C-alpha cells in the first residue's frame, strides 16, 4: 500500500469481469474506495469482496454511453465518497467490422463500439473532471489497444498469415482491416488522452492511456473462439499484470507522467517503462491557457 492511494476514490468502468475487475481489485488493495459500473449484473458482487480490504465500495448496473447514467453514477459517487480522484475508463466492446460491411451493420457497430469505447470515456470524463479539479488533482487512465502500435490483426485470424512480411515482431503500426470501427474508437481514445492531458495539467490531473496487448479475458476468448489453445493463451497477459501498471502510473504522484500512451504490446514485458519525452505542449509554450 502507498500512502498516496489510501482513502482516494477510484471509478472503474466495465468492472464486472476481465481487466476492469482486476483493476478494481488492485486499487482496493492499495486502499482506494472503489466505485464500479457495468452492463452486467455480476458487477454487484464486487463491493462486498472489495470491502473485505477495509475500503468502501459501490456498484451500479448501467451503460456508460448513456449521458444520464454517467452523470447520475458520478454524482452518486461524489455524494457517497466526497469526490473522485481516479477514473479508469476501461469499459469496452470489440467485434469484427470492415470497409465491406453494409450500412445497417456499420451503424450498429458504430453505436456499439464508438458508443462505449469513446463516447463512454468522454461522458465519464466530463462527469468526473469537475470533482477532480475541485480536489486539486487526480488521475485518468484510458484503456486503448496495442493496435495503435501494431497492425492489430490477431495472427490467428490474419488472412495473410503465412506470407505476411511482418509475421515476426516488430509488426507494422496502424489498425487492422477487420477492426476499422474498434480501432477508430481506440484511436479516438489516444486523442482524448492528449487533449485532456494538456488541458488538465494546470489542475494537477494526469491523463494517460494504456495501449493494451492481448490479455486473457472473455473478450479475447470469445473473439478467437476455437482458435484459442492453451499454448496461445499462455502467451497472453493476465488482467492482474497490467493492473499493477495502472497502480504504478498513479503511484508516480503529482509530478508523474501525463499524456503518455503506455505500450503494453503483446510480447513486451508488462511493466511501466520509464517516462518518454512528453508529447504535450503547455500553456506557457503556446501562450494559451485552456482554463
Ligand atoms: N482482452 C484484450 O486482449 C484487450 C486488448 C486490448 C484492449 N482491451 C480493452 O480492455 C478493456 C477491457 O476489456 P476486457 O478484455 O476485460 O473485456 P471484457 O469483455 O472481458 O470486459 C469488458 C467489460 O465492459 C463491460 N461493458 C461493455 N460495454 C459497456 C457499457 N456500455 N457500459 C458499461 N459496461 C460496459 C462489459 O459488460 C464487460 O464487463 C476494453 O476497453 C478492451 O477494448 C482488451
Boltz pocket constraint, residues with backbone or C-beta under 6 A from the ligand:
constraints:
  - pocket:
      binder: B
      contacts: [[A, 13], [A, 14], [A, 15], [A, 16], [A, 17], [A, 18], [A, 19], [A, 20], [A, 37], [A, 38], [A, 39], [A, 40], [A, 62], [A, 63], [A, 64], [A, 65], [A, 89], [A, 90], [A, 91], [A, 92], [A, 93], [A, 94], [A, 115], [A, 116], [A, 117], [A, 120], [A, 143], [A, 144], [A, 145], [A, 146], [A, 212], [A, 213], [A, 214], [A, 215], [A, 216], [A, 217], [A, 218], [A, 219], [A, 220]]
      max_distance: 6.0
